[in-house]
Amino acid sequence: MQTAVVTGASSGLGREFVNQIYKKEKLDSIWVIARRENRLQEIAEKYRGIIRPIPLDLTKEESFSSLKAALEEEKPDIRILVNDAGFGKIGNYNQIYGQVNDDMIDLNCKALVKMTLLCLPYMQKGARILEISSSSAFQPLPAMNMYASTKAFVLSYSRGLRWELFERGIHVTAVCPYWIKDTEFIPISKDTANGNAVKHFLLASTAATVAKRALWFSKYNFPVATTGVVSFIQRLSAKIIPRELLSALWQVIRQL
Ligand SMILES: NC(=O)c1ccc[n+]([C@@H]2O[C@H](COP(=O)([O-])OP(=O)(O)OC[C@H]3O[C@@H](n4cnc5c(N)ncnc54)[C@H](OP(=O)(O)O)[C@@H]3O)[C@@H](O)[C@H]2O)c1
């Protein structure tokens, strides 16, 4: 069965990936993963017969055992893996710490790696992996430091993995969007003791645009997908402008 696996499918960008993969890729099945089962069931009802809802908390070790068992049983031919599940939190080191930090690292980094390694044995030449990073991966981001650091890991991991998979002919693309306005990410990020440390989200994109462009970049095997003008400028600036200056600029911009 030609299959796509999408984590973070219950909302926002992940859900949009499911919509667009369903419409464009004509696969036999799409495995959708997130914690909220009711949301996954809604998608299953919308695209009847194609969707396999798999409610899992990807910060929990046991989730990967049950996924491994499902993969061993079904032996799907995974054509597309989208590692989208992730979250951020706004605040400094003394506001964002403990369990929330652990969860951010576990979901944004560890779960993404575990999902990738679990799915790889079921992927063949021409299969595509989209690792959802962020334009925050291009530079340090005080007041969202842990989040940006996890996404820098994703970017670096994806770029290296791409070369390790070169001989197998599997595409790996790190997707690096700037803010996306129509998902749950911004409200969840701001829901902290110091959520106003980032005051605005100007020029934010939409999930539909980001998913469409990311799938295009992955199809043509780009290593990094900057899915809009702002993320492209941010990527370029990080190559030209010294990091300390970029961080200082961000400290001003976020408080305007
Ligand atoms: N929105 C932005 O501005 C922006 C910009 C750059 C990059 N990104 C990245 O884009 C990705 C998608 O974010 P989004 O904007 O679409 O936000 P979102 O609407 O909050 O989606 C996050 C998804 O992750 C899932 N998730 C959260 N915790 C999970 C857990 N423990 N186990 C399994 N699934 C979990 C959520 O589902 P459940 O709650 O049902 O588990 C949800 O489906 C993230 O990796 C984010 O870092 C977002």
Ligand as a Chemical Component Dictionary entry (heavy atoms), coordinates in Angstrom:
data_LIG
# 
_chem_comp.id                   LIG 
_chem_comp.type                 NON-POLYMER 
_chem_comp.pdbx_formal_charge   0 
_chem_comp.three_letter_code    LIG 
# 
loop_
_chem_comp_atom.comp_id 
_chem_comp_atom.atom_id 
_chem_comp_atom.alt_atom_id 
_chem_comp_atom.type_symbol 
_chem_comp_atom.charge 
_chem_comp_atom.model_Cartn_x 
_chem_comp_atom.model_Cartn_y 
_chem_comp_atom.model_Cartn_z 
_chem_comp_atom.pdbx_ordinal 
LIG N1  N1  N 0  2.761  28.369 13.076 1  
LIG C1  C1  C 0  3.973  28.898 12.940 2  
LIG O1  O1  O 0  4.172  30.129 13.035 3  
LIG C2  C2  C 0  5.131  27.988 12.614 4  
LIG C3  C3  C 0  6.267  28.559 12.026 5  
LIG C4  C4  C 0  7.355  27.735 11.730 6  
LIG C5  C5  C 0  7.293  26.376 12.004 7  
LIG N2  N2  N 1  6.163  25.856 12.570 8  
LIG C6  C6  C 0  6.160  24.402 12.855 9  
LIG O2  O2  O 0  5.094  23.807 12.148 10 
LIG C7  C7  C 0  4.683  22.608 12.824 11 
LIG C8  C8  C 0  3.173  22.585 12.918 12 
LIG O3  O3  O 0  2.740  23.640 13.727 13 
LIG P1  P1  P 0  1.369  24.391 13.486 14 
LIG O4  O4  O 0  1.673  25.807 13.215 15 
LIG O5  O5  O -1 0.499  23.651 12.546 16 
LIG O6  O6  O 0  0.773  24.315 14.987 17 
LIG P2  P2  P 0  -0.452 23.492 15.599 18 
LIG O7  O7  O 0  -1.706 23.875 14.903 19 
LIG O8  O8  O 0  -0.367 23.736 17.073 20 
LIG O9  O9  O 0  -0.107 21.970 15.285 21 
LIG C9  C9  C 0  0.747  21.192 16.093 22 
LIG C10 C10 C 0  0.397  19.728 15.904 23 
LIG O10 O10 O 0  1.277  18.946 16.723 24 
LIG C11 C11 C 0  0.490  18.008 17.448 25 
LIG N3  N3  N 0  1.114  17.672 18.720 26 
LIG C12 C12 C 0  1.411  18.525 19.739 27 
LIG N4  N4  N 0  1.917  17.849 20.779 28 
LIG C13 C13 C 0  1.941  16.528 20.407 29 
LIG C14 C14 C 0  2.337  15.333 21.060 30 
LIG N5  N5  N 0  2.835  15.336 22.313 31 
LIG N6  N6  N 0  2.211  14.153 20.394 32 
LIG C15 C15 C 0  1.719  14.134 19.138 33 
LIG N7  N7  N 0  1.335  15.230 18.475 34 
LIG C16 C16 C 0  1.436  16.415 19.106 35 
LIG C17 C17 C 0  -0.844 18.709 17.665 36 
LIG O11 O11 O 0  -1.883 17.773 17.842 37 
LIG P3  P3  P 0  -2.503 17.316 19.259 38 
LIG O12 O12 O 0  -2.597 18.540 20.126 39 
LIG O13 O13 O 0  -3.819 16.750 18.860 40 
LIG O14 O14 O 0  -1.569 16.289 19.779 41 
LIG C18 C18 C 0  -1.014 19.408 16.324 42 
LIG O15 O15 O 0  -1.599 18.527 15.393 43 
LIG C19 C19 C 0  5.405  22.616 14.176 44 
LIG O16 O16 O 0  6.502  21.729 14.128 45 
LIG C20 C20 C 0  5.884  24.054 14.319 46 
LIG O17 O17 O 0  7.043  24.154 15.091 47 
LIG C21 C21 C 0  5.089  26.612 12.876 48 
# 
loop_
_chem_comp_bond.comp_id 
_chem_comp_bond.atom_id_1 
_chem_comp_bond.atom_id_2 
_chem_comp_bond.value_order 
_chem_comp_bond.pdbx_ordinal 
LIG N1  C1  SING 1  
LIG C1  O1  DOUB 2  
LIG C1  C2  SING 3  
LIG C2  C3  SING 4  
LIG C2  C21 DOUB 5  
LIG C3  C4  DOUB 6  
LIG C4  C5  SING 7  
LIG C5  N2  DOUB 8  
LIG N2  C6  SING 9  
LIG N2  C21 SING 10 
LIG C6  O2  SING 11 
LIG C6  C20 SING 12 
LIG O2  C7  SING 13 
LIG C7  C8  SING 14 
LIG C7  C19 SING 15 
LIG C8  O3  SING 16 
LIG O3  P1  SING 17 
LIG P1  O4  DOUB 18 
LIG P1  O5  SING 19 
LIG P1  O6  SING 20 
LIG O6  P2  SING 21 
LIG P2  O7  DOUB 22 
LIG P2  O8  SING 23 
LIG P2  O9  SING 24 
LIG O9  C9  SING 25 
LIG C9  C10 SING 26 
LIG C10 O10 SING 27 
LIG C10 C18 SING 28 
LIG O10 C11 SING 29 
LIG C11 N3  SING 30 
LIG C11 C17 SING 31 
LIG N3  C12 SING 32 
LIG N3  C16 SING 33 
LIG C12 N4  DOUB 34 
LIG N4  C13 SING 35 
LIG C13 C14 SING 36 
LIG C13 C16 DOUB 37 
LIG C14 N5  SING 38 
LIG C14 N6  DOUB 39 
LIG N6  C15 SING 40 
LIG C15 N7  DOUB 41 
LIG N7  C16 SING 42 
LIG C17 O11 SING 43 
LIG C17 C18 SING 44 
LIG O11 P3  SING 45 
LIG P3  O12 DOUB 46 
LIG P3  O13 SING 47 
LIG P3  O14 SING 48 
LIG C18 O15 SING 49 
LIG C19 O16 SING 50 
LIG C19 C20 SING 51 
LIG C20 O17 SING 52 
# 
